[in-house]
Amino acid sequence: MKQEVEHKLMTEQEKADIFMKSFKMQDAGQKEEAQALRRTVPLPPYLAKFIKEQSGADFLLKYGFNLSEAEAEYGSGWLTT
């Protein structure tokens, strides 16, 4: 079962640090863990909206993307509208 992860808004430095750590993990052969770590970085609202339109809200939820920036911009119910 998928564990719920609390997502938060992040600074640009926090995002960069996560990506750098994920690249090191991938280089060390931890591909799945690196991908999961990258998904903790908030998707830009325009990208989250595009993915929702192309693949549906369930896709975003299934893969555990951080949608905190989209929720801040579009409101908490944006996935269901």
C-alpha positions as CSV (number, residue, x, y, z in Angstrom):
1,M,0.0,0.0,0.0
2,K,1.2,3.5,-0.8
3,Q,2.3,5.6,2.2
4,E,0.9,9.1,2.3
5,V,3.7,11.7,2.3
6,E,3.2,15.2,3.6
7,H,4.4,17.6,0.9
8,K,5.5,21.2,1.6
9,L,6.6,24.1,-0.4
10,M,10.3,24.2,-0.9
11,T,13.0,26.8,-1.5
12,E,14.9,26.7,-4.7
13,Q,18.0,25.6,-2.7
14,E,16.0,22.7,-1.1
15,K,14.9,21.6,-4.6
16,A,18.4,21.7,-5.9
17,D,19.8,19.8,-3.0
18,I,17.2,17.0,-3.5
19,F,18.0,16.7,-7.2
20,M,21.7,16.6,-6.5
21,K,21.2,13.8,-3.9
22,S,18.9,11.9,-6.3
23,F,21.6,12.1,-9.0
24,K,24.1,10.6,-6.6
25,M,21.7,7.9,-5.6
26,Q,21.1,7.0,-9.3
27,D,24.8,6.8,-10.0
28,A,25.0,4.4,-7.0
29,G,22.4,2.2,-8.6
30,Q,19.5,3.3,-6.5
31,K,17.3,4.2,-9.5
32,E,13.9,3.6,-7.8
33,E,14.9,5.4,-4.7
34,A,16.2,8.4,-6.7
35,Q,13.0,8.6,-8.7
36,A,10.9,8.6,-5.5
37,L,13.1,11.3,-4.0
38,R,12.7,13.5,-7.1
39,R,8.9,13.2,-6.8
40,T,9.1,14.9,-3.4
41,V,10.1,18.2,-5.2
42,P,6.9,20.1,-6.0
43,L,5.8,20.1,-9.6
44,P,5.4,23.6,-11.0
45,P,1.7,24.4,-11.2
46,Y,1.6,24.6,-15.0
47,L,3.2,21.2,-15.3
48,A,0.9,19.6,-12.7
49,K,-2.1,21.0,-14.6
50,F,-0.8,19.8,-18.0
51,I,-0.2,16.2,-16.6
52,K,-3.7,16.3,-15.1
53,E,-5.2,17.2,-18.5
54,Q,-3.1,14.6,-20.4
55,S,-3.0,11.7,-17.9
56,G,-5.7,12.4,-15.3
57,A,-5.6,13.2,-11.6
58,D,-5.3,9.5,-10.7
59,F,-1.9,9.4,-12.4
60,L,-0.6,12.3,-10.3
61,L,-1.9,10.7,-7.1
62,K,-0.8,7.1,-8.0
63,Y,2.8,8.2,-8.4
64,G,2.9,10.4,-5.4
65,F,3.9,13.7,-7.0
66,N,4.3,16.7,-4.7
67,L,1.4,19.0,-5.7
68,S,1.8,21.6,-3.0
69,E,2.6,24.4,-5.4
70,A,-0.4,23.5,-7.6
71,E,-2.6,23.4,-4.6
72,A,-1.3,26.8,-3.4
73,E,-2.0,28.3,-6.9
74,Y,-5.2,26.5,-7.9
75,G,-6.8,25.7,-4.5
76,S,-7.1,22.4,-2.6
77,G,-9.9,21.0,-4.8
78,W,-8.2,21.6,-8.2
79,L,-7.7,17.9,-8.9
80,T,-11.4,17.2,-8.8
81,T,-12.5,20.1,-11.0
